[in-house]
Amino acid sequence: MKVLVTGARGLIGRGLIEDLGRRGEIEVTATSRGPVYAEDQVRWVQSDLTRLEECLQLVEGQDAIVHLAQPAVPLTSDGDLASEVHSNLVPALNLIAAIRIIGSCPRFVFPSSGGAVYGRGQERPFREDDRCEPANSYGLLKLTVEHYLRLASEHAQLSVVNLRIANAYGIPLPPDRMQGLIGTAVSRVREGLPVRIIGSPDNVRDYVHINDIGDAVHRALFLDTACSTFNIGDGLGVSVREVIDLIEAVWGEPIERVSEPHPNAVWLPSRNVLDITHARERLGWSPQVALTEGIRRMLFDLPRA
């Protein structure tokens, strides 16, 4: 199987191409907006997905596409709406248009957002058939891509699996990044910096390791379906305070914490946890990396971001 992975330099992409590249039955082409380099088992292509002609070249000959390229982050996605649409929606539409023009009908795996598409908080875990009410442009654009893919599948242009992924972690992230609590907190701890808390420390979120996301993507590539949507998380939920307490316990030393105000923090839901029953039953997937183990690996087994 030939698989195109867009946005392969991101948090999920970095782990995914390593996972897919190790599988003998998959030939990976990875894209990035920045400079690319030679790598065993992966063919890198520098590309601009806002250009249809480049999308046509990328899609040609591919059996499946995993579309990760979306540079927006939830806290800042409402700053320039027109720019967000151009950067985050247009690439997906160009890929769909390229597929239609070529007529190849590939599998399209779209890593959507398990937090942002549902929007509001609620006490029970969100199910895939719950009403979606995105609270920011990031979630709205993710949901919009899901709908365009559904339409394309109904016209038999592609088959699609939407993966509504919880908060991904597994790689230390730049310490000043505005998204990725665990990844940024681990980096700050290892560099001796205080851990930032944006919003309430009692906000509850669902976390899933990138290795488990890679497994979900691999299963989605071979699922017999025309159009399916799955929540991908741990189904439990942990507060920001509890996450930092856990990092502190694994690190073995006290961690300094600092509240950092942000004008959009007020829109963060108090609780967002995913029901993963459908993924277990239909996709045959369940998370394997426990939160404590995932954090331990990041603190002690991985190089600095």
Salt bridges, closest charged atoms under 4 A:
ASP19 OD1 - ARG22 NH2 3.82
ASP19 OD2 - ARG23 NE 3.16
GLU25 OE2 - HIS218 NE2 3.00
GLU53 OE2 - ARG51 NH2 2.64
GLU54 OE2 - ARG51 NE 3.33
ASP129 OD1 - ARG127 NE 3.64
ASP130 OD1 - ARG124 NH2 2.72
GLU133 OE1 - ARG120 NE 3.99
GLU133 OE2 - ARG131 NE 3.24
GLU146 OE1 - ARG164 NH2 2.74
GLU154 OE2 - ARG150 NH1 3.23
ASP176 OD1 - ARG188 NH1 3.37
ASP202 OD1 - ARG241 NH2 2.80
ASP215 OD2 - ARG219 NE 3.13
ASP245 OD1 - ARG257 NH2 2.70
GLU248 OE1 - ARG257 NH2 3.37
GLU260 OE2 - ARG196 NH1 3.37
GLU293 OE2 - ARG296 NH2 3.07
GLU293 OE2 - ARG297 NE 3.04
ASP301 OD2 - ARG296 NH2 3.00
